[in-house]
Amino acid sequence: MMGAKASTALPQPALAICGWSGAGKTVLLETAVATLTARGLAVAVVKHDAHGFEADREGKDSDRLFRAGASVVLRGPEETFTRRRTTCAPDLASTLRALLADHDLVLLEGHKDTPLPKIWLLSEGDRVAPGGLNELLGTLPPGAGRTGAFLDLLDEWLPRAWRSVPVIGGLLVGGASARMGRPKSLIEH
């Protein structure tokens, strides 16, 4: 693994998981997200597909309505899916800001050319990440220990990323300060 400073202007904490097709990006994300959510973190994933994506099965009511020209919102217990037609898709910064409003971390699948901190997943036979990647935090070889290595790297990086987000204001909530022994409102931070 190699270190690099993170100097992105995109909202944080957001981390891109990059690698060639078949490198195991989705598998890594699936296993890591399960661990992170079990730890109590709210995690969002942005999947990038330069070829477009299929969001619904052909023939389902929602797909038929979308193909007829509607934006469609599917709502179910503890889940919502929105499929919209846009003439101008929101930029990545707007998408990240919206997700970070109620998530602790956004992981992006792909986005190797985006100015974000990133991890490169090596494919079988690869020895190094391709040159020219900006903000590369590390490379991970294929194998059984990859998810653990990713989580270790994330445990090191994420607190720094959280601290890099400017605090605009704070709200101190508390009782009579009996255990603290002094008024909480006089604490300097």
C-alpha positions, 0 to 999 in steps of 0.5 A, a space after each residue: 500500500 502507498 500513501 497520498 494526501 487527499 486534497 479533493 474539493 468533492 464532499 467528504 468522506 467519499 472513497 472510490 474503489 477502483 480496478 479493472 473489470 473483474 477485479 472484485 470491486 462489487 465483491 469487496 463492497 458487498 462484504 465491506 458494507 455488511 461489516 460497516 453497517 453492522 458497526 452502525 455506520 450508514 453507508 451509501 454506494 454510488 455505482 458508476 457504469 459508463 455503459 448505462 445500467 438496467 434498473 428494472 426488469 422489462 415487463 414490470 409495471 415500474 419499467 413499463 411506466 418509465 418507458 412510457 415517459 414517467 419518473 417512477 418512485 418505488 416505495 416499500 418497507 424500509 426502502 425507496 427506489 427512484 428512477 428519473 428521466 433527466 435532461 441534466 443529471 446532477 453532478 457528482 458533488 451534488 449527489 455526494 452532498 445529498 448522500 452525506 446528509 444522512 450517511 457516514 460514508 459514501 463508497 464509489 465503485 469505479 470513478 478512477 479518473 475522479 478527483 477522490 481518494 481511492 483504493 485500487 484493486 489489483 487483478 490476478 497477474 497485476 503487480 501495480 496500479 496503473 500510472 496517473 491515478 490521483 489521490 491513491 491511498 493504496 492498492 490491494 492484491 487479490 486474495 482472501 485477506 483483501 476485505 480485512 486489508 480494506 477495512 484496516 485502511 478505511 479505519 485509518 482513513 475515515 477518522 481523518 476524513 471525518 475531521 476534514 469536514 468543516 464544522 459549521 456549528 454545534 449544539 451542546 445538550 446536557 443536564 446539570 453537569 453534576 458528573 462533569 463538575 463545571 458548566 458544559 457551556 464553558 467548555 472550550 473546544 
